[in-house]
Amino acid sequence: MHRLFPALIVALLISLTGCQQAKTVVPVPSGPPPVQLRAYINVSSGCQQATIDFMQGLKQKYPRLQVELVDFGDGGAGLDRWQQSGYKCMTLEIDGHSVVKFPLNGKTKAVAFHMPAGFSWEHEDLAQAVAAAMSGKLQPATEEEAMEGVSPEQMKAKVEELKKAKAGKLKTAGKK
């Protein structure tokens, strides 16, 4: 009995205090989630370097911005991803949407980030859209919303302007 008594006391203490298991604490991220900017862009050609630099500048300004460049000019994995995306030209996506809208100066602005800057959007549009995404005010839009206010004449003029610029660069590149 004397040997049984200490064992009973230990068993009683264990049952009263219980077995404490270590709890795993999973940290919960604080603050809003990151904003994703994915660019299906021809990095290899160098012709979009100004846009790439602009996006990197936005990354510096907004640490929560995650920039991903998908180089469809690489002839490999980037080209494959671009083709799988279904896009037919350079396209930027903010949180998975290439056509977005956001409040600006008391109105709603809609932008389609297709084609290079200068066609239907400018770098300032991208900066405004990213700022809206950072504040939780960016929404998906339709192509129709984005094309409101852009006349066919304006689009044709932009295409002609880019053709002339490209032709000038080709002539300059041929002279050494």
Secondary structure as UniProt FT lines:
FT   TURN            2..3
FT   HELIX           4..17
FT   STRAND          35..41
FT   TURN            43..45
FT   TURN            47..48
FT   HELIX           49..61
FT   TURN            63..64
FT   STRAND          65..71
FT   TURN            72..73
FT   HELIX           77..85
FT   STRAND          91..94
FT   TURN            95..96
FT   STRAND          99..104
FT   TURN            105..106
FT   STRAND          107..112
FT   TURN            117..118
FT   HELIX           123..134
FT   TURN            135..136
FT   STRAND          139..140
FT   HELIX           143..147
FT   TURN            148..149
FT   HELIX           152..174
//
